[in-house]
Every structure is written in C-alpha cells, then in structure tokens.
Amino acid sequence: MGRSETRIAGKEGCMTSADLKTGIVPATTEALAGELARLLSPAAVVRVREPLAKRTTLRVGGPADVYAEPGGEADLRVMVRFAAERRLPLLVLGRGSNLLVRDGGWRGLVVSLAHPCFCAIELTEEGGRLRCGGGARLKAVANFAKQHSLGGLEFLEGIPGSLGGALRMNAGAMGSSIFDRVISVRFMDLAGVTGESAPGQLGVGYRHCPGLRDRIVLDAVLQGAPAPREEIEERMNQYNRKRWSTQPAAPSAGCMFKNPAGIPAGRLIEELGLKGTRIGGARISLEHGNFIVNEGGATARDVCRLIELIRERARAERGVELETEVEMVGSDE
C-alpha cells in the first residue's frame, strides 16, 4: 500500500475474519482487510497493523499492514490471488527465524500458515517416510520421527523454524541439510496453482532453493531411517549440548551470514575482533561471532548497522564479501 494512502494513527487491529465481515472501517488498510476477510472461511484470521517483532525470533521489526492466517488451502488460494489482483506485496511468514523485518514493517499482506491444517505430521504408506505440513515446526518433525523410531532427522530439533521456511532456504545444522531428507515438495504458486516436485527439479543449493522462491510450501515428504529410539534420542541430546554450548540464548535470527569459501563466518568475525560489538540494543554475540542478538530494545536499524560494520571490515581487512543468510524484508519507514 502506497505512502499516499490513508492511515489511522494508533489504530492496531486484532480482529478475526468474522469480526471484519460484520463492520466497515473507513481506512484503506482496514477496508482492504475487511474485503479480504469476506472472501475467506470462518476458520481464517485477518488482522490489521499486526506487530511482526513478536512473530520473529530476533524480536525486531515494524507491523504488517494486513496479516492473515488461512484456514485451509482454499483460503490460501484466495489470499495469493487477492494480493496479485490488488498489487499488494506478499510475504509468507513461517516461525520468524532467519528473518529480519525492517522497522517500517511490511507494506502489504503477510500470510502465515499457522492453522493446524498446515502443521500436520503423519506417516505415509511407504516405509520410513513422513508427510509434514509447510507450517509444521521442525522440532515437532524431529520429535515425531523419534517417536516412530525414524532417524536422520535429529538435526532439525534445534532449528527454530517451520518446514516451509527451512525448505525455502535449505536450512541445515550439525553437518546436515534438510534437502538431504526430502523426497518431494508440494506447493502453491502465486497464481494459486498447486504442484509437486522432486528436489532435483528445484535447483537446491547451499542455503537456498530457487525453485521455491515464488512458491509456498504446502507439505513435503521426508525420508527417515529406521533406528532404535534410544539411539535417536542420544543423538538429539548430543546435538543440543553442542548447540547450547556454542550458540547464544538471547533472541537472534540464527546465523547471520553464509560461510564464505575457506573459513566459517563466525570464525572470520572473531578474527576481526568484532565479537561483543554493540550498536543500540543489538550486539555481536560473545558465544558465536555469526550471531547478532537482541539484548533488549534493539531495532532493526541497530542490527542492520552491525551487519554493515561486519561486511565492511571483512571486505577491507580480508577481501571477503560476506553474504547474509538471514533474509531482510520490509520498509525502513
């Protein structure tokens, strides 16, 4: 929505789709939200001026003009077509990890697959395979696999995100990446058309998946490896001990930069003497140089200034161009 459009100062909505269907609010943002809500099922949720800081693991960022949770695939199809027809910028939000929302927020529509219908995890008829919804928490996927004595997915337990977001960036930890375990991905494109692809058709690479950039993950089939539950649990415990001994507990977006050739980003930042550097409420973690943490009251601007400081020092002193792993979205104003 453009800067010339009417806004009501201080107006922050917390309305369900049913609420919006019964009233008319004379402001462009609220009117758009009401129009969208009238097209959706009663299970859908629509809010205006929804704070996104509380929906990201870094805990920074401004509000979404319109925030919506579809109650099923039919609602999601309505939402993506609504955004396309009205030229609204569309952001699909998972669990908010690996994401930096700028302080101006998102001037358009944010869609979250938070409804339980997008979070289901079940065994398939094929042995050792799980079908997991795009909104399923990775921790829940790992624990479900453990309960059914399926190994190979333990590394997902400590990644604070959803399956859809993890697939979009080919998330990984402990030497494994999620696409190592993917059989197929079912998705919806921005025209509302559904499809299904194998990993080889999606252009999967290190921390990115171009084939999913303009598609929304509905669900995916993951391959587990039969193993005793006790062994799976022990591996998960080992991973957790390693994670908590090397990574900060304070709010963060996860690893800020992709590892450049020849050296891990965290080690490079440590060698540059930048660990502990603070701007405002944001700080480069003392535990791990590739994490920027929110120590309370940080703004997205604080975090962005630290990112640029790190990149400038890496470029000037080591000739290394650091690329962010965290996705930065939204408006500065």
C-alpha positions as a Markdown table, in Angstrom:
| # | Residue | x | y | z |
|---|---|---|---|---|
| 1 | Met | 0.0 | 0.0 | 0.0 |
| 2 | Gly | 1.5 | 3.3 | -1.1 |
| 3 | Arg | 2.6 | 6.2 | 1.2 |
| 4 | Ser | -0.2 | 8.4 | -0.2 |
| 5 | Glu | -2.9 | 6.1 | 1.2 |
| 6 | Thr | -4.9 | 7.0 | 4.3 |
| 7 | Arg | -3.8 | 5.5 | 7.6 |
| 8 | Ile | -5.3 | 5.9 | 11.1 |
| 9 | Ala | -2.6 | 6.7 | 13.6 |
| 10 | Gly | -2.5 | 4.5 | 16.6 |
| 11 | Lys | -5.1 | 2.0 | 15.2 |
| 12 | Glu | -3.9 | -1.5 | 15.7 |
| 13 | Gly | -6.5 | -4.3 | 14.9 |
| 14 | Cys | -6.8 | -7.7 | 16.5 |
| 15 | Met | -9.9 | -8.8 | 14.6 |
| 16 | Thr | -10.9 | -12.3 | 13.3 |
| 17 | Ser | -12.4 | -12.7 | 9.8 |
| 18 | Ala | -15.8 | -12.9 | 11.4 |
| 19 | Asp | -15.3 | -9.5 | 13.1 |
| 20 | Leu | -14.2 | -7.8 | 9.9 |
| 21 | Lys | -17.1 | -9.2 | 8.0 |
| 22 | Thr | -19.6 | -7.5 | 10.2 |
| 23 | Gly | -18.2 | -4.0 | 10.2 |
| 24 | Ile | -16.9 | -1.3 | 7.9 |
| 25 | Val | -13.8 | 0.7 | 8.9 |
| 26 | Pro | -13.3 | 3.8 | 6.8 |
| 27 | Ala | -9.5 | 3.5 | 6.3 |
| 28 | Thr | -7.7 | 2.0 | 3.3 |
| 29 | Thr | -5.8 | -0.7 | 5.3 |
| 30 | Glu | -8.9 | -1.7 | 7.3 |
| 31 | Ala | -11.1 | -1.7 | 4.2 |
| 32 | Leu | -8.7 | -4.0 | 2.4 |
| 33 | Ala | -8.6 | -6.3 | 5.4 |
| 34 | Gly | -12.4 | -6.4 | 5.5 |
| 35 | Glu | -12.7 | -7.1 | 1.8 |
| 36 | Leu | -10.2 | -10.0 | 2.1 |
| 37 | Ala | -12.0 | -11.4 | 5.2 |
| 38 | Arg | -15.3 | -11.5 | 3.4 |
| 39 | Leu | -13.8 | -13.9 | 0.9 |
| 40 | Leu | -12.5 | -16.3 | 3.4 |
| 41 | Ser | -13.8 | -19.2 | 5.5 |
| 42 | Pro | -14.7 | -18.6 | 9.2 |
| 43 | Ala | -11.6 | -20.5 | 10.1 |
| 44 | Ala | -9.3 | -17.8 | 8.7 |
| 45 | Val | -7.9 | -15.0 | 10.7 |
| 46 | Val | -7.2 | -11.4 | 9.5 |
| 47 | Arg | -5.6 | -8.6 | 11.4 |
| 48 | Val | -4.5 | -5.1 | 10.6 |
| 49 | Arg | -1.3 | -3.4 | 11.8 |
| 50 | Glu | -0.1 | -6.7 | 13.3 |
| 51 | Pro | 3.3 | -6.3 | 15.1 |
| 52 | Leu | 5.8 | -8.5 | 13.4 |
| 53 | Ala | 8.5 | -8.2 | 16.1 |
| 54 | Lys | 6.6 | -10.6 | 18.2 |
| 55 | Arg | 6.5 | -13.1 | 15.3 |
| 56 | Thr | 10.2 | -13.2 | 14.6 |
| 57 | Thr | 12.9 | -14.8 | 16.7 |
| 58 | Leu | 15.1 | -11.6 | 16.6 |
| 59 | Arg | 12.2 | -9.7 | 18.1 |
| 60 | Val | 12.6 | -6.6 | 15.9 |
| 61 | Gly | 10.6 | -5.1 | 13.1 |
| 62 | Gly | 7.5 | -3.0 | 12.4 |
| 63 | Pro | 3.9 | -4.1 | 11.7 |
| 64 | Ala | 2.3 | -5.7 | 8.7 |
| 65 | Asp | -0.4 | -3.6 | 7.1 |
| 66 | Val | -2.6 | -6.7 | 6.8 |
| 67 | Tyr | -1.8 | -10.1 | 8.5 |
| 68 | Ala | -3.7 | -13.3 | 7.6 |
| 69 | Glu | -3.8 | -16.9 | 8.6 |
| 70 | Pro | -5.7 | -19.1 | 6.0 |
| 71 | Gly | -7.9 | -21.8 | 7.4 |
| 72 | Gly | -7.1 | -24.2 | 4.5 |
| 73 | Glu | -5.7 | -24.3 | 1.0 |
| 74 | Ala | -8.8 | -22.7 | -0.4 |
| 75 | Asp | -8.3 | -19.7 | 1.8 |
| 76 | Leu | -4.6 | -19.5 | 0.9 |
| 77 | Arg | -5.5 | -19.5 | -2.8 |
| 78 | Val | -7.9 | -16.6 | -2.2 |
| 79 | Met | -5.1 | -14.7 | -0.4 |
| 80 | Val | -2.4 | -15.0 | -3.0 |
| 81 | Arg | -4.9 | -14.1 | -5.8 |
| 82 | Phe | -6.2 | -11.2 | -3.7 |
| 83 | Ala | -2.6 | -9.9 | -3.3 |
| 84 | Ala | -1.9 | -10.3 | -7.0 |
| 85 | Glu | -5.1 | -8.6 | -8.2 |
| 86 | Arg | -4.5 | -5.6 | -5.9 |
| 87 | Arg | -0.8 | -5.4 | -6.4 |
| 88 | Leu | -0.1 | -5.9 | -2.7 |
| 89 | Pro | 3.4 | -7.1 | -1.8 |
| 90 | Leu | 3.1 | -10.6 | -0.3 |
| 91 | Leu | 5.2 | -12.0 | 2.5 |
| 92 | Val | 4.8 | -15.6 | 3.7 |
| 93 | Leu | 5.9 | -15.8 | 7.3 |
| 94 | Gly | 6.9 | -19.1 | 9.0 |
| 95 | Arg | 8.2 | -19.1 | 12.6 |
| 96 | Gly | 10.1 | -15.9 | 12.0 |
| 97 | Ser | 13.6 | -17.4 | 12.3 |
| 98 | Asn | 16.2 | -16.4 | 9.7 |
| 99 | Leu | 14.3 | -13.2 | 9.1 |
| 100 | Leu | 14.9 | -9.5 | 9.7 |
| 101 | Val | 11.9 | -7.2 | 9.3 |
| 102 | Arg | 12.9 | -3.6 | 9.0 |
| 103 | Asp | 11.4 | -1.0 | 11.4 |
| 104 | Gly | 8.9 | 0.3 | 8.9 |
| 105 | Gly | 7.2 | -3.1 | 8.7 |
| 106 | Trp | 5.6 | -4.8 | 5.7 |
| 107 | Arg | 3.5 | -2.5 | 3.4 |
| 108 | Gly | 1.2 | -5.2 | 2.1 |
| 109 | Leu | -0.1 | -8.6 | 3.1 |
| 110 | Val | 1.6 | -11.1 | 5.4 |
| 111 | Val | 0.4 | -14.7 | 5.3 |
| 112 | Ser | 1.2 | -17.2 | 8.0 |
| 113 | Leu | 0.4 | -21.0 | 7.7 |
| 114 | Ala | -0.2 | -21.2 | 11.5 |
| 115 | His | -3.5 | -23.0 | 11.3 |
| 116 | Pro | -3.3 | -26.7 | 12.4 |
| 117 | Cys | -4.3 | -27.9 | 9.0 |
| 118 | Phe | -0.9 | -26.7 | 7.7 |
| 119 | Cys | 1.0 | -28.2 | 10.6 |
| 120 | Ala | 0.1 | -31.9 | 10.4 |
| 121 | Ile | 2.7 | -34.6 | 10.5 |
| 122 | Glu | 1.9 | -38.2 | 9.6 |
| 123 | Leu | 3.4 | -41.4 | 8.5 |
| 124 | Thr | 2.9 | -42.3 | 4.8 |
| 125 | Glu | 2.1 | -45.7 | 3.4 |
| 126 | Glu | 5.7 | -46.0 | 2.2 |
| 127 | Gly | 8.1 | -47.2 | 4.9 |
| 128 | Gly | 10.1 | -44.7 | 6.8 |
| 129 | Arg | 8.5 | -41.6 | 5.3 |
| 130 | Leu | 6.7 | -38.7 | 6.9 |
| 131 | Arg | 4.4 | -36.2 | 5.2 |
| 132 | Cys | 4.7 | -32.9 | 7.0 |
| 133 | Gly | 2.8 | -29.6 | 6.6 |
| 134 | Gly | 4.6 | -26.5 | 5.5 |
| 135 | Gly | 3.7 | -24.8 | 8.8 |
| 136 | Ala | 5.0 | -27.7 | 11.0 |
| 137 | Arg | 7.7 | -26.8 | 13.5 |
| 138 | Leu | 11.0 | -28.5 | 12.8 |
| 139 | Lys | 11.2 | -29.5 | 16.4 |
| 140 | Ala | 7.9 | -31.3 | 16.1 |
| 141 | Val | 9.0 | -33.1 | 13.0 |
| 142 | Ala | 12.2 | -34.3 | 14.7 |
| 143 | Asn | 10.2 | -35.5 | 17.8 |
| 144 | Phe | 7.5 | -37.2 | 15.7 |
| 145 | Ala | 10.3 | -39.1 | 13.8 |
| 146 | Lys | 11.9 | -40.1 | 17.1 |
| 147 | Gln | 8.6 | -41.4 | 18.5 |
| 148 | His | 8.3 | -43.6 | 15.4 |
| 149 | Ser | 11.9 | -44.8 | 15.6 |
| 150 | Leu | 13.0 | -42.9 | 12.4 |
| 151 | Gly | 16.4 | -41.4 | 12.5 |
| 152 | Gly | 18.2 | -39.0 | 10.2 |
| 153 | Leu | 16.1 | -36.0 | 11.2 |
| 154 | Glu | 17.6 | -35.4 | 14.6 |
| 155 | Phe | 19.4 | -32.2 | 13.4 |
| 156 | Leu | 16.1 | -30.5 | 12.8 |
| 157 | Glu | 15.2 | -30.4 | 16.5 |
| 158 | Gly | 17.3 | -27.3 | 17.3 |
| 159 | Ile | 16.4 | -25.2 | 14.2 |
| 160 | Pro | 13.8 | -22.7 | 15.3 |
| 161 | Gly | 11.6 | -22.6 | 12.2 |
| 162 | Ser | 8.9 | -24.2 | 10.2 |
| 163 | Leu | 9.3 | -26.8 | 7.4 |
| 164 | Gly | 8.3 | -24.4 | 4.6 |
| 165 | Gly | 10.9 | -21.8 | 5.6 |
| 166 | Ala | 13.5 | -24.4 | 6.1 |
| 167 | Leu | 12.9 | -25.8 | 2.6 |
| 168 | Arg | 13.0 | -22.3 | 1.0 |
| 169 | Met | 16.5 | -21.8 | 2.3 |
| 170 | Asn | 17.7 | -25.4 | 2.5 |
| 171 | Ala | 18.3 | -24.9 | 6.3 |
| 172 | Gly | 20.8 | -27.1 | 8.0 |
| 173 | Ala | 22.7 | -27.9 | 11.2 |
| 174 | Met | 25.2 | -30.3 | 12.5 |
| 175 | Gly | 26.6 | -31.1 | 9.1 |
| 176 | Ser | 23.2 | -32.0 | 7.5 |
| 177 | Ser | 20.7 | -30.0 | 5.3 |
| 178 | Ile | 17.0 | -30.6 | 5.1 |
| 179 | Phe | 17.0 | -31.4 | 1.4 |
| 180 | Asp | 19.2 | -34.4 | 2.3 |
| 181 | Arg | 16.0 | -36.0 | 3.5 |
| 182 | Val | 13.4 | -34.6 | 1.1 |
| 183 | Ile | 11.5 | -37.0 | -1.4 |
| 184 | Ser | 9.1 | -34.4 | -2.8 |
| 185 | Val | 7.6 | -31.0 | -2.1 |
| 186 | Arg | 4.0 | -29.9 | -2.7 |
| 187 | Phe | 3.5 | -26.2 | -3.2 |
| 188 | Met | 1.2 | -23.4 | -4.4 |
| 189 | Asp | 2.4 | -20.7 | -6.7 |
| 190 | Leu | 1.5 | -17.0 | -6.6 |
| 191 | Ala | -1.4 | -17.6 | -9.1 |
| 192 | Gly | -2.9 | -20.1 | -6.7 |
| 193 | Val | -1.9 | -23.2 | -8.7 |
| 194 | Thr | -0.6 | -26.2 | -6.9 |
| 195 | Gly | 2.1 | -28.5 | -8.0 |
| 196 | Glu | 4.6 | -31.1 | -6.7 |
| 197 | Ser | 8.3 | -31.5 | -7.5 |
| 198 | Ala | 11.3 | -33.7 | -6.5 |
| 199 | Pro | 14.4 | -31.9 | -5.1 |
| 200 | Gly | 16.2 | -32.3 | -8.4 |
| 201 | Gln | 13.6 | -30.1 | -10.1 |
| 202 | Leu | 14.0 | -27.2 | -7.6 |
| 203 | Gly | 17.6 | -26.1 | -8.1 |
| 204 | Val | 18.6 | -26.8 | -4.5 |
| 205 | Gly | 21.9 | -25.2 | -3.4 |
| 206 | Tyr | 23.7 | -24.1 | -0.2 |
| 207 | Arg | 21.2 | -22.2 | 1.9 |
| 208 | His | 18.9 | -21.5 | -1.0 |
| 209 | Cys | 16.3 | -23.2 | -3.2 |
| 210 | Pro | 15.4 | -21.0 | -6.2 |
| 211 | Gly | 12.6 | -23.3 | -7.2 |
| 212 | Leu | 10.6 | -22.3 | -4.1 |
| 213 | Arg | 11.3 | -18.6 | -4.1 |
| 214 | Asp | 7.9 | -17.8 | -5.6 |
| 215 | Arg | 6.1 | -20.8 | -4.3 |
| 216 | Ile | 4.5 | -21.5 | -0.9 |
| 217 | Val | 5.3 | -25.0 | 0.6 |
| 218 | Leu | 2.0 | -26.8 | 1.4 |
| 219 | Asp | 3.7 | -30.0 | 2.6 |
| 220 | Ala | 6.7 | -32.3 | 1.9 |
| 221 | Val | 7.6 | -36.0 | 2.2 |
| 222 | Leu | 10.7 | -36.6 | 4.2 |
| 223 | Gln | 12.7 | -39.9 | 4.4 |
| 224 | Gly | 13.7 | -41.3 | 7.7 |
| 225 | Ala | 16.0 | -44.2 | 8.5 |
| 226 | Pro | 14.7 | -46.9 | 11.0 |
| 227 | Ala | 16.7 | -46.8 | 14.2 |
| 228 | Pro | 16.3 | -47.6 | 17.9 |
| 229 | Arg | 14.5 | -44.8 | 19.7 |
| 230 | Glu | 17.2 | -44.7 | 22.3 |
| 231 | Glu | 20.0 | -44.0 | 19.7 |
| 232 | Ile | 17.9 | -41.3 | 18.1 |
| 233 | Glu | 17.3 | -39.6 | 21.5 |
| 234 | Glu | 21.0 | -39.8 | 22.4 |
| 235 | Arg | 22.0 | -38.1 | 19.1 |
| 236 | Met | 19.4 | -35.4 | 19.7 |
| 237 | Asn | 20.8 | -34.8 | 23.2 |
| 238 | Gln | 24.4 | -34.6 | 21.8 |
| 239 | Tyr | 23.3 | -32.0 | 19.3 |
| 240 | Asn | 21.5 | -30.0 | 22.0 |
| 241 | Arg | 24.5 | -30.0 | 24.2 |
| 242 | Lys | 26.7 | -28.8 | 21.4 |
| 243 | Arg | 24.3 | -26.2 | 20.3 |
| 244 | Trp | 23.8 | -24.6 | 23.8 |
| 245 | Ser | 27.5 | -24.6 | 24.5 |
| 246 | Thr | 28.3 | -22.7 | 21.3 |
| 247 | Gln | 25.3 | -20.6 | 20.5 |
| 248 | Pro | 23.6 | -17.7 | 22.4 |
| 249 | Ala | 20.4 | -18.0 | 24.3 |
| 250 | Ala | 19.4 | -14.4 | 23.7 |
| 251 | Pro | 16.9 | -13.6 | 20.8 |
| 252 | Ser | 18.6 | -13.9 | 17.4 |
| 253 | Ala | 17.7 | -14.7 | 13.8 |
| 254 | Gly | 20.2 | -17.6 | 13.7 |
| 255 | Cys | 23.4 | -17.4 | 11.7 |
| 256 | Met | 23.6 | -14.0 | 10.1 |
| 257 | Phe | 26.0 | -14.8 | 7.2 |
| 258 | Lys | 26.6 | -17.7 | 4.9 |
| 259 | Asn | 30.0 | -19.2 | 5.3 |
| 260 | Pro | 32.4 | -17.8 | 2.7 |
| 261 | Ala | 34.9 | -20.1 | 0.9 |
| 262 | Gly | 37.8 | -21.2 | 3.2 |
| 263 | Ile | 36.6 | -20.1 | 6.6 |
| 264 | Pro | 33.4 | -20.2 | 8.7 |
| 265 | Ala | 31.8 | -16.8 | 9.0 |
| 266 | Gly | 31.8 | -17.0 | 12.8 |
| 267 | Arg | 35.5 | -17.6 | 13.0 |
| 268 | Leu | 36.2 | -14.8 | 10.5 |
| 269 | Ile | 34.2 | -12.3 | 12.6 |
| 270 | Glu | 36.0 | -13.4 | 15.7 |
| 271 | Glu | 39.4 | -13.0 | 14.0 |
| 272 | Leu | 38.3 | -9.5 | 13.0 |
| 273 | Gly | 37.9 | -8.7 | 16.7 |
| 274 | Leu | 34.2 | -7.9 | 16.4 |
| 275 | Lys | 32.7 | -10.3 | 19.0 |
| 276 | Gly | 30.8 | -8.3 | 21.6 |
| 277 | Thr | 30.5 | -5.2 | 19.4 |
| 278 | Arg | 27.2 | -3.4 | 20.3 |
| 279 | Ile | 25.1 | -0.8 | 18.5 |
| 280 | Gly | 22.0 | 0.2 | 20.4 |
| 281 | Gly | 20.3 | -2.9 | 21.8 |
| 282 | Ala | 21.9 | -5.2 | 19.2 |
| 283 | Arg | 25.2 | -7.0 | 19.9 |
| 284 | Ile | 27.5 | -9.4 | 18.1 |
| 285 | Ser | 27.3 | -12.5 | 20.3 |
| 286 | Leu | 30.2 | -13.4 | 22.6 |
| 287 | Glu | 29.3 | -17.1 | 22.2 |
| 288 | His | 29.3 | -17.2 | 18.4 |
| 289 | Gly | 30.5 | -14.4 | 16.1 |
| 290 | Asn | 27.9 | -15.3 | 13.4 |
| 291 | Phe | 25.0 | -14.4 | 15.6 |
| 292 | Ile | 23.6 | -10.9 | 16.3 |
| 293 | Val | 21.5 | -10.9 | 19.4 |
| 294 | Asn | 18.8 | -8.6 | 20.7 |
| 295 | Glu | 19.8 | -7.7 | 24.3 |
| 296 | Gly | 16.7 | -5.7 | 24.8 |
| 297 | Gly | 15.2 | -2.8 | 22.9 |
| 298 | Ala | 17.1 | -3.4 | 19.7 |
| 299 | Thr | 15.7 | -2.0 | 16.5 |
| 300 | Ala | 16.1 | -3.4 | 13.0 |
| 301 | Arg | 18.3 | -0.4 | 12.2 |
| 302 | Asp | 20.7 | -1.4 | 15.0 |
| 303 | Val | 21.0 | -4.9 | 13.6 |
| 304 | Cys | 21.5 | -3.5 | 10.0 |
| 305 | Arg | 24.2 | -1.2 | 11.2 |
| 306 | Leu | 26.1 | -4.1 | 12.8 |
| 307 | Ile | 25.6 | -6.2 | 9.6 |
| 308 | Glu | 27.2 | -3.4 | 7.5 |
| 309 | Leu | 30.0 | -2.9 | 10.0 |
| 310 | Ile | 30.9 | -6.6 | 9.8 |
| 311 | Arg | 30.7 | -6.7 | 6.0 |
| 312 | Glu | 32.9 | -3.5 | 5.7 |
| 313 | Arg | 35.5 | -4.9 | 8.0 |
| 314 | Ala | 35.6 | -8.3 | 6.2 |
| 315 | Arg | 35.9 | -6.6 | 2.9 |
| 316 | Ala | 38.6 | -4.1 | 3.9 |
| 317 | Glu | 40.8 | -6.4 | 6.1 |
| 318 | Arg | 40.3 | -9.8 | 4.4 |
| 319 | Gly | 39.0 | -9.2 | 1.0 |
| 320 | Val | 35.9 | -11.3 | 1.8 |
| 321 | Glu | 32.4 | -10.4 | 0.6 |
| 322 | Leu | 30.0 | -11.7 | 3.2 |
| 323 | Glu | 26.5 | -12.6 | 2.0 |
| 324 | Thr | 23.7 | -12.6 | 4.5 |
| 325 | Glu | 21.9 | -15.9 | 5.3 |
| 326 | Val | 19.2 | -14.1 | 7.1 |
| 327 | Glu | 16.5 | -12.6 | 4.8 |
| 328 | Met | 15.9 | -8.9 | 5.2 |
| 329 | Val | 12.5 | -7.6 | 4.3 |
| 330 | Gly | 10.2 | -4.6 | 4.7 |
| 331 | Ser | 10.4 | -0.9 | 4.7 |
| 332 | Asp | 12.8 | 1.4 | 6.6 |
| 333 | Glu | 10.0 | 3.9 | 7.2 |
